[in-house]
Amino acid sequence: MLLSLKNVTKQHQLGTTVIKALNNISLNVSDGEFISIMGPSGSGKSTFLQVASMLAEPSSGVIQLKNKNVTEYDEVERARLRNKEIGFIFQQFNLLARTSALDNVKLPLMYARIKESEQNSRAKSLLERVGLTDRLQNTPAQLSGGQQQRVAIARALINDPSLIFADEPTGNLDSKSGLEIQKLLKELNNEGKTIIMVTHEPDVARIANRIITFHDGKIASDNQQQSKQVTRVKKNV
């Protein structure tokens, strides 16, 4: 089992009121799965992503990644594990504004103290993989929204993570660019990458093989399905 959550709760104190953003959640994620997380605003889906990816600590329960109890780790150990095992794709791209596409992709390798020659080689290879060979030195302001998200995906892949978390990856894109990102995520999953994606768009959710719906901090449904084929579109975004 790649990722396991057992009786995980995340609660917040607002005055005298205790709010359970996650309420006793248990689920398992296997290698190679593509999971969509859905639910209305306030349902717990974003909190789930933060807790499951170790960006936030649960109030109670156990999270295991590759059979290691990561809830016992301190913040430094969690940060090291995230950099090694987890890739992140965000709705807002989270790229450094004055930094080239190449250097944005290299960033996790800098933290890992990888040799610069290897940083450049791996980053160039991944930017080629996402169709941006001719955009290595462009800053985010010189790229379209779809191209920025491709840079973010390349950055998420740079350490060859075991698990990719995508938070509304098409939320800031036009329909054409959104389809391109859906197609790329589906290709990555077909190549063996495990992806957990939060989305509010049912059509985007259907590219996954499993859809989990949250409501009031609990799992309301968990369904396996035949994933939707992504419509082929032109490569330039």
C-alpha positions as CSV (number, residue, x, y, z in Angstrom):
1,M,0.0,0.0,0.0
2,L,1.4,3.4,-1.0
3,L,-0.6,5.7,1.2
4,S,-2.9,4.8,4.1
5,L,-5.0,7.0,6.4
6,K,-6.5,5.4,9.5
7,N,-9.1,7.2,11.6
8,V,-7.7,10.6,10.7
9,T,-9.3,13.7,12.2
10,K,-8.4,17.3,11.7
11,Q,-10.2,19.8,13.9
12,H,-10.0,23.6,14.5
13,Q,-11.1,25.5,17.6
14,L,-13.2,28.6,16.9
15,G,-13.9,30.2,20.3
16,T,-15.9,27.5,22.1
17,T,-16.8,25.7,18.9
18,V,-14.8,22.7,17.6
19,I,-15.0,22.2,13.9
20,K,-13.9,18.9,12.4
21,A,-12.6,19.6,8.9
22,L,-11.9,15.9,8.7
23,N,-13.9,13.5,10.8
24,N,-12.4,10.0,11.3
25,I,-11.3,9.4,7.7
26,S,-9.9,6.0,6.6
27,L,-8.7,5.1,3.1
28,N,-6.0,3.4,1.2
29,V,-4.2,4.4,-2.0
30,S,-2.4,1.8,-4.1
31,D,0.5,2.3,-6.5
32,G,-0.7,3.5,-9.9
33,E,-4.1,4.8,-8.9
34,F,-5.6,8.1,-10.2
35,I,-8.0,9.4,-7.7
36,S,-10.2,12.5,-7.9
37,I,-11.4,14.2,-4.7
38,M,-14.7,16.0,-5.0
39,G,-17.2,17.8,-2.7
40,P,-18.8,21.1,-2.0
41,S,-17.0,24.1,-0.5
42,G,-16.2,23.3,3.2
43,S,-16.6,19.5,2.7
44,G,-13.0,18.7,3.7
45,K,-11.4,18.0,0.4
46,S,-8.7,20.7,0.6
47,T,-8.0,19.8,4.2
48,F,-7.6,16.2,3.2
49,L,-5.0,17.1,0.5
50,Q,-3.1,19.2,3.1
51,V,-3.1,16.4,5.7
52,A,-2.5,13.5,3.4
53,S,0.4,15.3,1.7
54,M,1.9,16.1,5.2
55,L,1.6,19.9,4.6
56,A,-0.6,19.9,7.8
57,E,-0.6,17.6,10.8
58,P,-3.8,15.6,11.7
59,S,-5.3,16.2,15.1
60,S,-5.5,12.4,15.6
61,G,-5.2,9.2,13.6
62,V,-2.3,7.6,11.6
63,I,-0.9,8.3,8.2
64,Q,1.5,5.8,6.6
65,L,3.5,6.4,3.4
66,K,5.2,3.2,2.1
67,N,4.4,1.6,5.4
68,K,6.2,4.3,7.4
69,N,4.2,6.1,10.1
70,V,4.8,9.7,9.0
71,T,2.6,11.1,11.8
72,E,5.5,10.3,14.1
73,Y,7.8,12.5,12.1
74,D,8.8,16.1,13.1
75,E,8.6,19.0,10.7
76,V,12.1,18.6,9.4
77,E,11.6,14.9,8.7
78,R,8.3,15.6,7.0
79,A,9.8,18.3,4.8
80,R,12.6,15.9,3.7
81,L,10.0,13.2,2.9
82,R,7.8,15.6,0.9
83,N,10.8,16.7,-1.2
84,K,11.8,13.1,-1.9
85,E,8.4,11.3,-2.2
86,I,5.7,13.9,-3.1
87,G,5.1,16.2,-6.0
88,F,2.7,19.1,-5.9
89,I,0.7,20.8,-8.6
90,F,-1.3,23.9,-7.5
91,Q,-4.1,25.9,-9.1
92,Q,-2.0,29.1,-8.8
93,F,1.1,27.4,-10.3
94,N,3.3,28.7,-7.4
95,L,6.2,29.5,-9.7
96,L,8.9,32.0,-8.9
97,A,8.0,35.1,-10.9
98,R,11.5,36.3,-11.9
99,T,13.0,32.9,-12.4
100,S,13.2,31.0,-15.7
101,A,11.2,27.8,-16.4
102,L,14.4,25.8,-16.1
103,D,15.3,27.2,-12.7
104,N,11.8,26.8,-11.4
105,V,11.8,23.1,-12.3
106,K,15.3,22.7,-10.8
107,L,14.3,24.1,-7.4
108,P,13.6,20.8,-5.5
109,L,16.9,19.5,-6.7
110,M,18.7,22.6,-5.3
111,Y,17.2,21.8,-1.9
112,A,18.3,18.2,-2.3
113,R,21.9,19.4,-3.1
114,I,22.1,17.6,-6.4
115,K,25.0,18.6,-8.7
116,E,24.1,21.5,-11.0
117,S,25.0,19.5,-14.2
118,E,22.4,16.8,-13.1
119,Q,19.9,19.5,-12.2
120,N,20.1,21.0,-15.6
121,S,20.0,17.7,-17.4
122,R,16.9,16.4,-15.5
123,A,15.1,19.7,-15.7
124,K,15.6,20.0,-19.5
125,S,14.5,16.5,-20.0
126,L,11.2,17.1,-18.1
127,L,10.5,20.4,-19.8
128,E,10.9,18.5,-23.1
129,R,8.6,15.8,-21.8
130,V,5.8,18.4,-21.2
131,G,6.4,20.1,-24.5
132,L,8.4,23.2,-23.5
133,T,11.8,22.6,-25.1
134,D,11.8,26.1,-26.6
135,R,10.8,27.8,-23.3
136,L,13.6,27.0,-21.0
137,Q,14.7,30.6,-20.3
138,N,11.2,32.1,-20.3
139,T,9.9,33.5,-17.0
140,P,6.3,32.9,-15.9
141,A,5.2,36.3,-17.2
142,Q,6.4,35.2,-20.7
143,L,4.3,32.0,-20.6
144,S,0.6,31.3,-21.0
145,G,-1.4,29.8,-18.2
146,G,-1.2,26.3,-19.7
147,Q,2.5,26.6,-20.2
148,Q,3.0,27.7,-16.6
149,Q,1.1,24.7,-15.4
150,R,3.3,22.5,-17.6
151,V,6.3,24.0,-15.8
152,A,4.6,23.2,-12.5
153,I,4.0,19.6,-13.6
154,A,7.7,19.2,-14.6
155,R,8.7,20.6,-11.2
156,A,6.4,18.1,-9.5
157,L,8.1,15.3,-11.4
158,I,11.7,16.4,-10.9
159,N,12.5,14.1,-7.9
160,D,10.6,11.2,-9.4
161,P,8.0,11.2,-6.6
162,S,6.0,8.2,-5.5
163,L,2.8,10.3,-5.3
164,I,1.6,13.5,-7.0
165,F,-1.0,15.8,-5.4
166,A,-2.8,18.1,-7.8
167,D,-5.0,20.9,-6.3
168,E,-7.5,22.2,-8.9
169,P,-4.8,21.8,-11.7
170,T,-7.2,23.1,-14.4
171,G,-9.0,25.7,-12.3
172,N,-7.2,28.8,-13.7
173,L,-7.0,27.6,-17.3
174,D,-9.2,28.1,-20.4
175,S,-10.9,25.1,-21.8
176,K,-8.3,24.3,-24.4
177,S,-5.4,24.5,-21.9
178,G,-7.4,22.6,-19.4
179,L,-7.8,19.7,-21.8
180,E,-4.1,19.7,-22.5
181,I,-3.3,19.4,-18.8
182,Q,-5.9,16.7,-18.3
183,K,-4.3,14.8,-21.2
184,L,-0.8,15.2,-19.7
185,L,-2.0,14.0,-16.2
186,K,-3.7,11.0,-17.8
187,E,-0.5,10.1,-19.7
188,L,1.6,10.4,-16.5
189,N,-0.8,8.0,-14.8
190,N,-0.7,5.6,-17.7
191,E,3.1,5.6,-17.3
192,G,2.6,4.5,-13.6
193,K,2.5,7.7,-11.6
194,T,0.1,7.8,-8.7
195,I,-2.1,10.9,-8.7
196,I,-4.5,12.4,-6.2
197,M,-6.4,15.3,-7.7
198,V,-8.8,17.7,-6.0
199,T,-11.3,19.2,-8.4
200,H,-14.8,20.7,-8.4
201,E,-15.3,20.0,-12.1
202,P,-17.2,16.7,-12.7
203,D,-15.8,16.4,-16.3
204,V,-12.2,16.7,-15.0
205,A,-12.9,14.3,-12.2
206,R,-13.9,11.6,-14.7
207,I,-10.4,11.2,-16.1
208,A,-9.5,9.4,-12.9
209,N,-10.1,5.7,-12.2
210,R,-11.6,6.4,-8.7
211,I,-13.7,9.3,-7.4
212,I,-14.0,10.0,-3.7
213,T,-16.6,12.5,-2.6
214,F,-16.4,14.4,0.7
215,H,-19.2,15.9,2.7
216,D,-19.0,17.5,6.1
217,G,-15.5,16.2,6.7
218,K,-16.4,12.6,5.9
219,I,-16.2,10.3,2.9
220,A,-19.7,10.3,1.4
221,S,-18.8,7.9,-1.5
222,D,-15.8,6.1,-2.9
223,N,-16.3,4.7,-6.4
224,Q,-14.1,2.9,-8.9
225,Q,-14.9,3.7,-12.5
226,Q,-13.9,3.5,-16.1
227,S,-11.9,6.7,-16.7
228,K,-12.9,9.1,-19.4
229,Q,-10.7,9.5,-22.5
230,V,-9.4,13.0,-22.9
231,T,-10.2,14.7,-26.2
232,R,-7.2,15.2,-28.3
233,V,-6.2,18.8,-28.9
234,K,-3.3,20.7,-30.4
235,K,-0.1,20.6,-28.4
236,N,0.7,24.3,-28.1
237,V,-0.9,25.9,-25.0
